């Protein structure tokens, strides 16, 4: 599901009548707020829904499947979503 499909679904279940452009703006605002909160706090929890957290991937060595040459993948930070037990 891409952002536009998500906005259409959100528009259907929303209690107020809004245009797709308005809903897309709301989605952009939410995503930007989530990004800022993750940068500041490192974790965002939604009660009975799940949580987003920033994790650090470790340095690892991988092999190119074609040339068998070893390459180093450097550590980086990524975002992980963990669904709550009620959603699973």
Secondary structure, DSSP 8 states (H G I E B T S, - for coil): --HHHHHHHHHHH-SS---HHHHHHHHHHHHHHHHHHHHHHSEEEETTTEEEEEEE---EEEE-TTT--EEEE---EEEEEEE-TTT-
